[in-house]
Amino acid sequence: MSELFDAVDALLASRATLPPPAERKRLRAAHGLTIDEVAGALKVRRATVSGWESGKTEPRPPERDAYARLLDKLAELYPVATPAPAAESAPAPDAPVPATFTGAHGPAEVRPLSTGPASEAADMTETENTQTPAPAPVAAAPAAVPQPARTTRPTSTSRRPGAQKAAPASTPAGGTDPRFENGPLAVVDVEDGKVLAYCVGGLVLDVPAKSLPSLVDWTLKEGKLGQPKLSGPGRPADPLLVLTEAALERYGLPTALTAQEKDAGRIPEGHKVIKQLTRADWKLTKRGFGPWARIYRPAKGSDRQCVQLCIPSWNALDPRFWDHAAQLPPAELARVLGTYASRVMTPRGSTAVTSLELMTALHPPTHAVRDEETGALRQADTKTPGSLGTDPVDCAPPEAPNGHPVLNDLNLPRFHVRGPSEMLFEESYDWARPMTDEECTLRYLVGLDVNMAFGAGANGLTVGLGEPTHVKNPVFDPKLPGSWLVDLSHVDLSKVKAGKEWVELDGSLLPSPFTPKGDRPTGPAWYATPTVAYAQELGYDVAPTEAYVRYDNGRYLDGWYQRLRDAYLATMADFGVTADLSPEDFLTAMDGYKDRDPELGIVITAIKATAKGGVGKLRERPRGEGWRTGERWRALERPTWRPDIRAAVISRTRMNLHRKIIKHAAFTGQYPIAIMSDCVVYAADGPSPLDFLPYRDGKPLPGGFKLGVNPGLVKHEGTQTVLWGEGVREQFDAPELNFARSIKDGTVSTVSTADNGE
């Protein structure tokens, strides 16, 4: 009989109960254990333990029993604090109690990610503006397995199926705000005839709604979805529902748009579902029912009723920015979008649209004030200090793109092409040159890419907040944002200041910092403040003849940059890429890092697209609106339509890169061969950046290129051979073909792809 008992005990041990993945990680970290230490004790590989903590794999006997014992002991040492439920949330004695997915000794604790290596990396962020102190860690990424939804209606229940992949440690389900305890969003799907809402952290809710209007009602009354506001004067984010194809069919919507509907960006106004919404007193925004539809009722005081829809099969998640997110199963998609929402914000549209919304959420245009007579809060009419306000501001004529109505009064001849003395042309680099004989004797072409270059360019940048003021013969002020008409053709790159010292360089091998193509300017041209300031930094006098300056100014983009920086660093830390790595370890950690967790790879792609897209969206052009030259277009009605801010960010980003190039050339005698936006290519004897970057005792050249994960530092973009480079230039009969465009994978194109975020 004892043998039978032993067999039963072994069978039970093989199915030892384990806490959810995020709780496993919490318990290990609470005891100060590393993944390597746990792997060594259990005699498994490091990647195996990492898979257990991410939910990708589950342990098998005999390691499962030992792992469960370890977690059980740790749970005894580090119990979680379980808050008492609110009285009004307690179920009736006879009501069914939702199942709670617990750890070894209770539900997982909600604790902020404010300690440990990941947060230290965020604190130690190094950017181009070294005079700008890094902000305190943003408490937007608590390590949590969210509590299950509590509801007073027995028709809506929650469950946490063990097979569902848990969210990463930094994906909360609403934090401590009871209004949003189920997280910022849900992916709505239909399985076996039941409507399910997949939330972050593996939470799954049963949805009783039979129609789209009732789904919206359920979301606002019972779903407990949304996200707390990002700033004091702001407002919470509206809940986001992501509808799968099965959910679209269930609620009477097409699973794909017709060609005509794609052109219009919406389904027809006479569609039966839109009629259902109208009968239920729901409204749509002017954009109608498209891939990112907003359904709302007019707000009554502070009571806001609005739900955002995201429809992946209608191309809401553009693969250029969201990779293969639209093809993910519901639970995985909830993890991807939930991680992005917790670290950036709840998506409001494309990554570019979300980027602008992030700027506005961090600097709300108006704020609430208390009525002295009634004591009630009301929205103020005056703009919030530091914001762009509620009214759009017309740009200065040189800042305007062709066709803008501010150019109508200039009476320009038809088909007139505005030159640099008429138009501000601050764009990213697209420059290349032939290789020298000496460079042709080297073996490799090595590309470096600046991490979040536009974000680093925006950090600490003073930009205009209000209208421009026209000034004749101004004295240049590097602290005053604006556009300046000035002749910089006298700046000679053969002799420049690098810090306090004058250095002599081979100017013929350097791109001019003043033009995107790297050509030396030939006369007066319009430049943004950072470009003119850099000419002074190089040791040359500047004498503008005209300017449009903005006396109302501030560091509007600082919070935007900091939010994206922290999101980027936290996600990279999940891959094991942190700010404390040596150059060699950094290159190793970056090798194929997205393959370790493809879903988080999507998040990284989206974060970077948010930084670039927001800059481009500041100068959005007409898109399919039947627009004619000289007429206003829809984007001009946004306070965030600001081409001057876009120009300043791109200008600063280009100057940051050129400054590194000058420092590197002065110290090493090496010059770039090609530059495309934030990627620069050098010839080298070896295939690694360490084969030509000047490191001494692990320390980089001050002011030069530094390998690392922080925005403004560089990573390895790719390596090709010099023979490959000469071959493709000969093949395309293009002696100055831009290698930086194809250095990553060797795919050659003659089409310019300089990325200005647009």
KETIGU-180919 format. One record per residue (C-alpha): x, y, z; residue in one letter. Coordinates in steps of 0.1 Angstrom, whole numbers, plus 5000, padded with zeros to 4 digits. Layout:
<sites>
XYZA;...
</sites>
This chain:
<sites>
500050005000M;502950245008S;504050214972E;500650324960L;500750624984F;504250714971D;502950704936A;499950924945V;502351174962D;504551184931A;501551234909L;500451534931L;503951674931A;504051664894S;501151904893R;502352134921A;500452454922T;502452754911L;501653124914P;501253334882P;504453434863P;504553794875A;504253674911E;507153434906R;509253724895K;508153934924R;509053664950L;512453604934R;513253984933A;511954034969A;514653794982H;517353954961G;517853644939L;519053664903T;517653444875I;521153284873D;521053184910E;517653024906V;518752844875A;521852714892G;519952584921A;517452404899L;520152284875K;518352444844V;519352714819R;518853084826R;516553104797A;514352834812T;513753034844V;513153344824S;510553164804G;508753054836W;508653414849E;507353554816S;504653284812G;506153154780K;506752804794T;505852604825E;508252394845P;508052014843R;508951744868P;511251704886P;512152074885E;508452184889R;508252044925D;511452204936A;510452534919Y;507052524937A;508852464970R;511152754965L;508252994957L;506152854986D;508952935010K;509553284995L;505753354998A;505953285035E;508853525038L;507253795016Y;503453785020P;501354025000V;499254295015A;495654215006T;493454525009P;489954465024A;487354494997P;484954794998A;481654725015A;479654804984E;481654554964S;481054264987A;478953994971P;475653884986A;475753565006P;474153364979D;475953534950A;478653354930P;482153464940V;484553534911P;487553314911A;490753484922T;494053364907F;496453384937T;500053334945G;501353064968A;499653234998H;497353504984G;496753744956P;499753914940A;500854244955E;500654564936V;504054724941R;505755004922P;508754934900L;510755184919S;513654974931T;516154744914G;518254774883P;515454874859A;514555184879S;518155264884E;518655264847A;515755514843A;517355734870D;520755734854M;519455814819T;522155994799E;520956214770T;522356474747E;521556754771N;523756654800T;522756974819Q;519156854822T;518756644854P;516956314849A;513456324865P;512256104893A;511155764883P;507555764869V;505255554890A;503555414860A;504955064859A;504054884891P;504954514891A;501554354895A;499154084888V;495954284889P;493054194911Q;490054034894P;487154244885A;484454284912R;480954344900T;477554354916T;475854194886R;476053814884P;475753834846T;479353974844S;482053754859T;485853744857S;488253454854R;491953404850R;492453084830P;495852934839G;496652884802A;496653264796Q;499953434794K;500453684822A;501454044815A;505054154821P;505954284855A;505254644844S;501754594831T;499354704858P;495554674857A;494755024867G;497055054897G;495255164929T;492455354913D;489255144919P;487655304889R;490155134866F;490954814885E;490654604853N;493254804834G;493255054806P;491754834779L;490254504769A;490354294737V;486854174730V;486553834714D;483853564710V;484553204719E;482052914719D;479253174715G;480353374746K;481753724745V;484953764765L;486954074773A;490753994777Y;492354254800C;495954304811V;497554054835G;495553754822G;492253884834L;489253764813V;485753904818L;482453754806D;480554024787V;476754004787P;476254284760A;474154174730K;474654484709S;477354754704L;475355024724P;474954774753S;478754694750L;479555064754V;477155084784D;478654774800W;482154914796T;481355244813L;479155094841K;480754764849E;483954724829G;486054924853K;488455014824L;490455324819G;493655494831Q;494355764856P;495356104844K;498956174836L;499056534850S;497356734877G;495056944854P;494456654830G;491656394829R;491656014830P;492055824797A;488855674783D;488555294782P;489755124750L;487954824735L;489854624708V;487354434687L;488454104670T;486953984638E;484653754658A;483554044679A;482854254648L;480653974634E;478853944668R;477954314669Y;476954344632G;480154514619L;482154424588P;485354224594T;487054434567A;486554764550L;485754784513T;488054984490A;485655274491Q;485355264529E;489155254532K;489455574511D;486855734533A;488355604565G;485055494578R;481855284573I;478855474558P;476755684582E;473655484573G;475155164586H;472754974609K;475154974638V;475555354636I;471755374637K;471655164668Q;474155394685L;472055704674T;468855554688R;470655494721A;471755864722D;475455784715W;477456004692K;480555964670L;483256224664T;483556404630K;485856124618R;482955884620G;483055514626F;486555414614G;489455204627P;489755424658W;486155524665A;485155734695R;481655684709I;480455934734Y;477656134750R;478156504757P;479856554791A;477756674820K;480056864843G;482956624852S;480956314842D;482556204809R;481055914790Q;483355804761C;484655474748V;487455434722Q;487355144698L;490354994680C;489654754651I;492854574640P;491254414609S;490454764596W;494254844599N;494055024632A;497354874641L;499554964611D;502254704607P;504854974600R;504555074637F;502854774654W;504554494635D;502354184636H;500254294666A;497054264646A;497653894641Q;498053814678L;495553614698P;493453814722P;495353754754A;498753834737E;497354144721L;495954264755A;499454214769R;501154414741V;498654704741L;498454694779G;502154724783T;502255014759Y;499355184777A;500855144811S;504255284800R;503255544774V;499455594775M;496255424763T;496455444724P;494255704709R;494855624673G;498055574653S;501355604672T;501755954658A;498256054670V;498955904704T;502156094706S;500356424702L;497756314727E;500556234751L;501956594747M;498456734754T;497756494783A;501056614800L;500256984793H;496457014793P;495357324775P;492957434802T;492357344838H;489557334863A;488957624887V;486557634917R;483557874914D;483758114943E;479958124947E;478957764943T;482157584951G;481757374920A;484657304897L;484457434861R;486957444832Q;488857764830A;488757964797D;492358074800T;495157834789K;497157644814T;500757794818P;503257584798G;500657444774S;499757534738L;496257644748G;493057554729T;493357784699D;495557704669P;498357944661V;499358034625D;502957974617C;505358234603A;505458254564P;508958084562P;507757804585E;504757734563A;504757434539P;503857504503N;500157564499G;499557704534H;497057994535P;499558234552V;501458234519L;498358374500N;499258734509D;502758694494L;501358684459N;503958424448L;504058344411P;502358024400R;504657724402F;507157924422H;509657704440V;510657864474R;514357854481G;516157844514P;515958224518S;512158194516E;511457874534M;512657704566L;514057374556F;515157184587E;515156814579E;517156504588S;520356414571Y;520456224538D;524156254529W;526856044514A;530256084498R;532655864478P;535155664498M;538855774499T;541555544487D;542555474523E;538955384533E;538755144503C;541654944518T;539554874549L;537354574551R;534054684566Y;531354944567L;529854974602V;526655154610G;525755334642L;522255434651D;521255694677V;518755564702N;515455764701M;517256044684A;514256274681F;513456224718G;516956304728A;516756614705G;513656724723A;514956684758N;515557024774G;514657214742L;512957544746T;510157584720V;507657854713G;504257824730L;502458114713G;502458334682E;505558444664P;506858804665T;508558944633H;511859124641V;514159304617K;517959294622N;517759104655P;520559024678V;520758644679F;519758494712D;520458114714P;517858094742K;515058244722L;513157994700P;512358104665G;513358104628S;516258324617W;517258444583L;521058444584V;524058374561D;526158084574L;528158024542S;531258164560H;531457874585V;534457664574D;534557314587L;538257284581S;538757494613K;536257474641V;535957494678K;535557164696A;534857274731G;537357554739K;539957444714E;540257524677W;540857204657V;541757154620E;539856894601L;539356784565D;536256974557G;535756804524S;535056474542L;532456634565L;528756714558P;527657064565S;525457084596P;523357344580F;521657154552T;520056804551P;522056704520K;525256824537G;526057084511D;527657404522R;525157694521P;525757964495T;523858254510G;521258364535P;518758094546A;516158034573W;517257824602Y;515857724636A;517557844667T;519557534674P;521157544640T;522257904644V;523457844679A;525657554667Y;527357794642A;528258014671Q;529457704690E;531757614661L;533457954667G;531758174640Y;529858504643D;526258514631V;524258824620A;520658754612P;518759014591T;515258894600E;513558664624A;510258534637Y;510758474674V;508458344701R;508758524734Y;506158294750D;508157984753N;509057694775G;510357334776R;507057194764Y;508456854753L;510356764784D;507556554800G;506756394767W;510456294763Y;510756164798Q;507655954796R;508855794763L;512355754777R;511155574808D;508955354787A;511855264764Y;514255194792L;511854984811A;510954774781T;514654734771M;515354624807A;512854344803D;515154214775F;518154244799G;519554554781V;520254804809T;522255124813A;524954964835D;526254724808L;529854744795S;530154824758P;530954464751E;528054334771D;525754594756F;526554474721L;525954114731T;522654194749A;521454384718M;522154094694D;518653954685G;517054094716Y;513554114701K;513653734695D;513653674733R;510153814736D;508553904702P;505554064719E;507654304739L;509554364706G;506354504692I;506154734722V;509654864716I;508754924679T;505655114689A;507455334715I;510055434690K;507355504664A;505555724689T;508655944694A;509255984656K;505556004646G;504756274671G;507456504656V;506256444621G;502556504631K;503456854643L;503456944605R;500756714592E;499956774555R;496456744539P;495356384535R;492456304511G;490356594521E;489756744486G;492157014496W;493257294472R;496357514474T;495757814497G;492957654516E;493057554552R;493057184560W;491856994590R;495156954609A;495557334610L;492757354635E;494857174661R;496957364687P;499557094682T;499957184645W;503357354650R;505957324622P;508257554642D;508457294670I;509057014645R;511857224629A;513457294662A;513456924672V;514956814639I;517457094640S;518656994675R;518756634665T;520956704635R;523256934655M;523656664682N;524756414656L;527156654639H;528756744672R;529556384678K;530956354643I;533256654649I;534456514682K;535156174667H;537056324637A;539156554658A;540356274680F;540555974656T;540956134621G;537955914610Q;535156064589Y;531655934582P;530955794547I;527155824549A;524355944571I;520655874569M;518556054596S;520055914629D;522255644613C;525955714605V;528355484586V;532155454591Y;534755244574A;536655014598A;539154724599D;536654514619G;532954444619P;532154574653S;531654934665P;534454864690L;536854824661D;536855204655F;535155374685L;537855514709P;537255354743Y;539855374770R;539355154801D;535755114791G;535255494789K;534155664756P;535555974741L;533856264759P;531256424736G;531656154710G;529755834703F;528955614732K;527455264731L;524555224754G;520755194757V;519955544768N;518355794743P;521155984726G;523655704729L;524255464700V;523855104691K;525154884663H;522854924633E;524654684610G;527754584591T;528554524555Q;531854474536T;533554754517V;533454524487L;529654514490W;529554894492G;531654944461E;529654674443G;526254834449V;527555184439R;528855044407E;525654844401Q;523455144404F;526055374388D;525755594419A;529155694434P;527455864463E;524755604470L;523755634507N;525055314525F;523255424557A;519955344540R;520854974536S;523554904562I;521254714584K;520454414562D;522154494528G;518854564510T;519654834485V;517255104474S;517855434456T;514755584471V;515355834499S;513955724532T;515255994556A;512955974586D;511656304598N;508756134616G;506256204589E;
</sites>
